[in-house]
Amino acid sequence: MKKEYYWTFQIETSRFGGVMGADCDYVTEGNREAWKRFVENKIREVMKPETMDTQEFKECLMYVEEEKRKREEYERREKELRIKHADERQRRCRR
């Protein structure tokens, strides 16, 4: 079954010192809703199938795939090291 995705955009107050996203010093309570609508409209302009044919999107996709490959390689090496260290500990305990 094909997964379906949707997008949302929110501007939230900073409760955790900016760890949830970039700071927006220029967003105020008075213009927050206007910013939200403006950005949603901009997202709608680019959130369409033909965007995937642009060089900019293809570069982003390439970076995402490379990061995924590196993460998988790191996780594979980390797993191998855990197994190796566990084997070494078992050998030391048997002596």
N, C-alpha and C positions, 0 to 999 in steps of 0.2 A: 504494500500500500504506500503510495506516495505521500510524503509529509507535506503539509501545507504550513507556510510561515506567514506571519503578519508583523507589522512594525508599529511601534508607538514612539512618541517623543514626549518627554516630560522635562520640565524645569522644576527642580526641587530646592527647597531651602537646605543650607548646609548644616547637617546635624553632626557630622563626623569629621569636621575639619577638612573637607574637600576630597576625601578618599573615594567618593562615589563618582566623581567626574571633574571636569575642568571648572575652575572658578569663573564666574560671570559677574564681575564687579558692576557692570553696566546694566544688569537686569535688576529691576526694582519691583516692588509689589504693584506699582502703578503701570509698568509696561510688560510685566511677565506674560500675560495672556496674549498681548500683541506679538511678542517674541515667539511664543509657542505656535501661533497661527502662521506667522511668517516662515518659520523653519519647516513646519509641516508642508506648506505650499512648495518650498524649495525641494524637499524630499520627494514630493509627488512628481516634480519636474524630472527628476533623474531616476526615480524608482520604476523603471520600465525595461522590458527585454532588450531594446536596442542599446541601452547603456552598456550592456555586457560586451558589445562589439567595439567599444572605445579603447584606445591604447591605455588610458588612465585606469580603467577597470581591469584590463588584462594585467597591468603591472601590479595592482593591488592583489589580484588573484594569485599571481606568481609569488609574491611575498608571503601570502597566507599559506600557500602550499609548501613553500620552503620552511617556514616556521613550524608547520605541522610535521614535516619530515625530520627536522632537527629535534623536535620534542619527542617524537617516536624513537629516534636513535638514542637520545639521552635516556629515555625510560627503559629501553632495551639494555643499554649498558649498565644502568643502575640495578636492574633486575639481575643481570649476570653477576655483578659484584656482590649483591646480597646473597645470592646462592653460593658463590665462592667463599664468602666470609662465614656463612653458616656451615659449610662443609669443613672449613678449617677449624672452627670452634668444636665441631663434633669430633674431629680427629684428635684435637688436644684433650678433650674430655675423656677419650678412650684410653689415653696413655696412662 
